[in-house]
Amino acid sequence: MNTTFDGVGTGYSAAEAMPEERASFIRKTYLHLAGAVLIFILMEAYLIMSGAGLWMAETMLGGRFSWLIVLGAFMGVSMLAQYWANSQSSRAMQYMGLGLFIVAETIIFLPLLFMAAVRSDGYELFAKAGITTLGLFLGLTAVVFLTRKDFSFLGPVLMIGGFVALGFIASGIIFGFSLGNIFAFAMVAFAGGAILYDTSNVLHKYNTNQHVAASLSLFASVALLFWYILRIFMGSRN
């Protein structure tokens, strides 16, 4: 039997699994993704409407290097969450990883969402950014599912692009310059590539017991896409 001591199992890759098992894995992955998005929205709504959210946002932006520290902490927490979510020995640890990542995304989004919320068209911006993000996500997902193409070749490109983007972000914080809409559009393209890569992995790389880890990766890419689409909409109204 292809299992571990607690029944989580190593499974088979979705590409090698029987059609019923593959369909079940894909369904679980996207249900978990939808659940993660819903929890994220509910948590953000609660924090935005409470004093705690405003206090957290002000604390994260309190000093010149505060945001740099926040980003560093977010990266560390994200790595830990992904490690837990990819656990092959404990289902509980997988869900702890996904939950931790949702909380981390909720917190790091607070300053941006508060900046959008205080505008007269803040909720309109949320709706437009959300609808645009959903449309792009569905379109990119359809490309992978219809073509069945393996986009794993994007992995090294995304890794290098990620380091370059982090370098620009850190430089902008340290030297106090704005990256502007050109950078935001580039990051939308980067997030789109990440969605293609993650969706391809759902079909070709993940095993059938890794729906939690697969949903976390997709959620991370969708959150990144939403972040920069919202930034673009905010910038266009200035």
N, C-alpha and C positions, 0 to 999 in steps of 0.2 A: 504493500500500500504506500502511496506517495503522500504521507502525512507526517506531522510532527507530534510531539507528546501531548499537546493539548487540543489536537484536532483542527488547528488552523490550516495546516497543510501547505505544501509548496505548489500544488496544482500543476496545470499545464498552461503553456502560452495560449492566449485566446485564438491565435491562428491555427494551433494544432488541436484544439478542443473540438468535441462534437458540437454540431450546430445549436442544440438546445442549451448546452453548457455555456457556449460562447454568447448566445443571446441573453442568458441569465446574468452573466458577468457584465455585459454592456448595460443592461437595464439597471443593475445595482449601482454601477459606476455613475450613471447620469441621475439616478434618484438621489444618491449621496451628494452629488454636485448641487442639485436643486435644493436639497435640505441645507447644505452649507450656505448657499446664497440666501435662503430664507432666514436662517439664524443670524447671519451677518446683518441683513436688513433690519430685523427686529431689535438686535442689540444696538445698532446705530440709532434707530429711532428712539429707543429708551434713553440712551446717553445724551442725544441731542436735546431731548426734552427735559433732561434733568441737569442740575447744577454740576454733577460729577463730570459730565462730558466736557463742559466748558472749562472747568478747572484743569482737566487733563490736557486739553488742547493748548491752553495758555502755558502750562508747565513745559510741554514739549517744545514750544516756541519761545521760551522765556529768555534764552541767552543766544549769543551768536553761534555757539557750537552745540547748543542743545539738540538741534535737529540732527546733527551729525552723530551724536551719541545715540539718539533714538534709532536712526537707521542702522547703526552698528548692532544695537541690541536686537532689532528686528531680524537682522540677518542671522544672528546667533540662534534666536528662538526658532526661526524658520528651519534652520539646519537640524535642530533637535526634533522639531515636529515631523520633518520628513523622515528622519531616522526612525522615530517611533512608528510612523504610519507604514513604513516598509518592513516592520517586524514580521518575521515568519514564524514566531513562536507564541505570540499572544495577540488575540483579537482585541482585548481590552486596551493594550498598548497602541494598537493601530488607531482606535477611536480617540485615545488620549492625544495622539499626534494631530489628528484632524481637528479636534476641539481646540487644542492649543494654537493651531495656526489660524483658526477662525477668530479667536480672541485677539491674536497679534494683529491680524488685518483690521479688525474693528478699531483697535486703539490707534494704529498708525494712520487710518483714514480720518480720524476726528478733526485735525486742523483744517484739512482741505474741505471737508463737508461743512464745517462751521463757517469758513470763508464764503462758501457758496450759499449757505442758508441765510446769511444776514443780508443778502441782496434781495431786492424787490422781486426778482424773477428766479429766486433760488430753487424753489420746488419745480419750476418749469425746466431749469437746467438739469436737475436730478432726473426728471422724466425723459428728457431728450437724450441725455448721456446713457441712461439705462436702456432705452429702446435701440439706440445706435449700437451699443455694446452687444445686446442680444441679437440684433440683425447680423452683425459681423461674425459673431460666434456661430450662429446657425449656418451662415454661408460657408465659413471655413470648415465647419464640421461636415457639411454636405460634400464638400470637395473631397475630403478624405474617404468618407463612406462610399461615395459613388465611384471614385477612381480606384480605391483600394491601394493607392500608392503608398510606399514606405518612405516617410519623410525623416527617417533617422539621420540622414546626412546633414540635417539642420543642426544637430546637436553641437558639433564643434563651432559652427558659426554663431549659435546662440550663446555659447560659453564665452567666446571672445567678445561678442557684442555686449554681453552683460558686464564684463570687466571694463570695457570702454565706457559704457553708460555710467557705471559707478564712479569712474574717474572724473567724468564731467560733472556729475552731481556733487561729488566731494569738493571739486575745485570751485564750483559755484557757491557752495556754502562757505568755504574757507576765504575766498577772495571777494565774496559779496556781489556776484553778478548773476543776472537772470539768464536762464538757458533759452527761454522764448519758445514760440510755437514751432519753430523748425525742429528743435529737439523733441518736442511733444509728438509731432507727426512721425518722427523717426522711431520713437518709442511705441507708437501705435503699430507701426510696421513690425517692430520687434515682438510685441505681444501677439500679433497675428501669426508670426512665424512660430512662436512658442505654442500657440493653440494647434497649429498644424502638426507640430512635433509631438505634443502630448496626445492628440487624438490618434495619430498614427501609432503611438506606443500602445494605446488602448487596443487597437486591432492586431498589432504584430508583436509586441514585446512583453507586456504585463502578463503574468499568469492569472488564472481564473479566480484565485483567492486574493488578489491585490486590488479589489475594487475601491477600498478605502484610500490606498496610496494613489491610485489613478485619479480619483475624484479630487484629492488634495492638489495634485499637479495641475489639473484643469482649473480648479478654483483659483489658484495662484495666478495663472495666466489671464483668466477672465477679470480678476481684480486689477491686475496691471493695466489691462486694456481699458477698463472703466475709469481708472485713475487719470490716464492721459487724455481720454476723450473728454472727460469732465474739465480738465485743465484747458483744453482747446476751446471748448464752449465758453468757459469763463473768460479766457483771453480775448475771444472775439467780441465780448460785450464791454470790454474796457475802453 
